C-alpha cells in the first residue's frame, strides 16, 4: 500500500490489521500529540481494561507542517534504539509491541498513567530519589553495550553503519552547536537578553570551545545514544507502589559521544533548578547532576570487567570516564545556551512570570560550563559554580 498518514479514525482498523487488537473489541481513540515532530494516538477499549499508544513519524516537522520537510525514516532510528535498550535496560523504556517500517509507526505501551518529568518539575514537584539515578544507569547500560568495550567489532561496525542519521545529526550540529553563536533566523530570545546574546556571538573563546564540542559530536562514534535525552523525554510515576522511570522518544538516536546524552539531561536539570529558584520551590534539584553521574559511573564500572577487548585496562577506564565527564559538562552548556537564545525554548523558563532573571543566570552558567569544563573536575565543583552565581 505504501506510506499513509494515519488519522484518528484510521487507528482502530490499523491496529486490527497489524494484529494488535481483537476484532470483537471496541476501540476508542484520541490524539495526544505534544512534541515537535510526530503524531501520537491513544487507543483504549470501551471498558478501559486495555490500551495502546501509536506513534507515527510524519514527512515533516509536525509543529511546522509541510514547510519544514523531514524524512519519516527517523522512526527507524527510534525503533532500532528501542531494540538495543530492550536488551540491556527493558525496565527503563516503554514496552514496544511492534514497528511498521512502511508507515513509520510504533505501537507501544500506553504511559498515560505516568507524567512527563518536565511537567512534574514545572508544577513544583521534586524529582524523587530514583529518577536521575535510573537515567544515569540507562545511559551507562546503553553506551557500554553498544561501544567497542561491550560489543564485538564486526557487530558494532554494522550498528554504526545502520545508525547513520545525517539529517537529524545535521539539525543538532546546526541548532545546538552552531546557530546560537551566529546571526541566524532560527534564533530568538526575550528582549531582556539582548546584551548576552550579542556577547555570546562576539565571544571568540566561547565559539572556539563550541567548535571543539561540535567537531567531537561529528566525529566521535563511541556508542549508540538516545540523542535527545531531556526532561521532556522521561516519564515518571508510581505503579503498584514502586517508582517508575521510562525514557522514550529516541528518534535522534545515532552513534556518537557518550557525553552528549548526559549533557542534555544535565542542561535540563540545571535550567529546572533556575526555575525553582526563581519561584522559591527548590527541593531536590541540586542533587540531580551528581546522582545521575554517580549512577552512570558506578554502572559503567560494574560492566567494565565484561568488556570484549581486555587491552583496555582499568587505568584507561579512569581516563575514559574523565573525558566523558568533561564533554558532558560542555554539551550541557551548549544545550542551555540554545534553549534560551537559539531555537526551541524550554517551558521551564518561558512560563515564568518574568523569564529574564532565571534565563540570565542559566545562560551565564552555560557559558562557564563550556569554557571551564576542564577545570570543573567533579560534581562538587559544578555545585560551587552554580551557587556562586546566585
Secondary structure as UniProt FT lines:
FT   HELIX           8..10
FT   HELIX           11..17
FT   TURN            18..19
FT   TURN            23..24
FT   STRAND          27..31
FT   STRAND          38..45
FT   TURN            46..47
FT   STRAND          51..57
FT   STRAND          60..61
FT   TURN            62..64
FT   STRAND          65..69
FT   TURN            72..73
FT   HELIX           74..88
FT   HELIX           90..92
FT   STRAND          96..100
FT   TURN            101..104
FT   STRAND          105..109
FT   TURN            112..113
FT   STRAND          115..116
FT   HELIX           117..122
FT   TURN            123..124
FT   HELIX           131..145
FT   TURN            148..150
FT   HELIX           153..162
FT   HELIX           166..171
FT   HELIX           172..176
FT   TURN            177..178
FT   HELIX           179..181
FT   TURN            185..186
FT   HELIX           191..193
FT   HELIX           194..202
FT   HELIX           204..219
FT   STRAND          223..225
FT   HELIX           231..233
FT   STRAND          234..239
FT   TURN            240..241
FT   STRAND          242..247
FT   TURN            251..252
FT   STRAND          254..256
FT   HELIX           259..279
FT   HELIX           285..287
FT   HELIX           288..304
FT   TURN            305..306
FT   TURN            310..311
FT   HELIX           314..341
FT   HELIX           347..350
FT   HELIX           356..371
FT   TURN            372..375
FT   HELIX           379..388
//
